[in-house]
Amino acid sequence: MATTRTAATHWEGGLADGKGTVSLNSSNIGSYEVSWPARAEEPNGVTSPEELIAAAHSSCYSMAFSHILGGKGYTPASVDTRADVTFQPGTGITAIALTVRAAVPGLSPEEFQAVAEDAKQNCPVSQALAGVPNITLTAELV
């Protein structure tokens, strides 16, 4: 069954001096301020498209990783994934660094690395972000 999720942004003003609010409409869990300075400089309590992409990528990766493990008969005790999205004004998103640390009882380090790479290649958000020139993965079995 296909699902559709919705977010919406209201923006006022120009790029550099304007500001907006992004609302997570499907879940209705909140609205968050967005601005160009939060995107190109320091966040100062305001989010950016790149932070939202990082949230989507880290959560999708964790789900894909867990799914692949389940298909191999393993259940992770924990999976912690971080996504660092690099934005270069004038160029766009230039890199995403994924870092995963997971505790998976009974899994060999070699199989862990293979699953980690499989999740990187096959998580739907990774696939949607395939145009990013540099997506790296650091994976640690703990």
N, C-alpha and C positions, 0 to 999 in steps of 0.2 A: 504494500500500500504506500503510495507516494504521500509525502507530507510537505506542506509549505509553511515556512516561518516568516514572520514579518517584523521589520523594524522601520521606523520612519524618522526623518530629521526635519526640523524646522530651523531655518537659518535666517538671520537678519544682518544686513550690512555687507560691506565688501569682504574680500578674503582676509586681508591683514588686520582690519579693525572690527570685523564682524564676529558673531558668535552664534552658536546653535545649540539645540538640544536633540539628542538622539533618544528615541523611546523604543524599548523592547516590547513591541505590541503583542506578540503571540503569548509570551509568558506573563506579560503585564507586571514584571518585577521591578521596573523602574525606568526613569529617564535620567540621562546623564549629559552634562554640558560638554560641548566640543568647541574647539577653536583652532585657528592657525598657529598661534604661539604654542599651544599645547602639543601640536603636531611637529613643529619645526624647532622648538626650543625646549624649555622645561615644562613638565605637565602641570605643576602647581594645582593639583586637585581636579584637573579637567582631563577628560579622556581624548582619544584620537582614533581615527580609523585603524591605525596600525596596532594599537592596544587591543581593539576589538578583534582584529584578525589574529593576533597572538592568542587571545582567549579561545577563539574558535579552533585554531590549529592545535593548541595544546590539549584541549578537551577531546577533539576528534582523534588525535593520535593515540591518546590513552585508551579510548574505546576500541580503536582498530587493533592496538597491541593486545589488549585483553581478549578480543574476539579471536585473533590468530592463535593465542596461547590456548584458549578453550578448545579450538579445533584440533590441537595437538594433545589434548588431555591434561593440560596444566591450568591451575587457577592461581593467579598472582595474589600474594598476600598484600602487596601494595604496588602502585605505579604512580610515580610523580614525574610529570612532564612539564617542562618550561619551554616557551617559545619566545625568542627575542627577535623582533621584527625591526629591521633597519630601514629607515626612510631618509632619503637624500633629497632635499628640496631641489626642484628643477629636473630631477631624474626619476624619482619614484621609489618604490620598494626595491632595494638592491640585495637584500639578504634576509634569510630566516635561519636562525640557529636553534635547532631542537636539542634539548637535553632531557634524557629519560634516565631515571634511577628506579629500579624495580627489584622487589624481592619475589622470587618465584621458586618455591621449594621443588627440588629435584631436577631443575633445568640446568643443562651444562652451559658454560660460558660461550661456547661456539654456537649452540642452538639459540641462545639468548640474542647474540649479535645478528643471526639470520632473521629471527622474528622482528627485531628492532628495525632492520632494513626493510623487511617486507611491509611493516606498518607504515614506514616513511613513504614508500612507493605507492601504497594502496589506500591510505586513508583518504576519504573523499575531499577533505580540505586540502591535503597535499596535492591531489590531482587538480583541484580548482586553481591552485597557486602555481601550477607548473611553469608559468611565465616568469617567475622570479628567478633571476640568473644564478643565485647561489643559495641552495638549501642544504645545510649541513646537519649531521646527527652525531651526538655524543651519547653513548649508551653505557650504563654501568649496572651490572648485576650486583645487588647488595645482599 
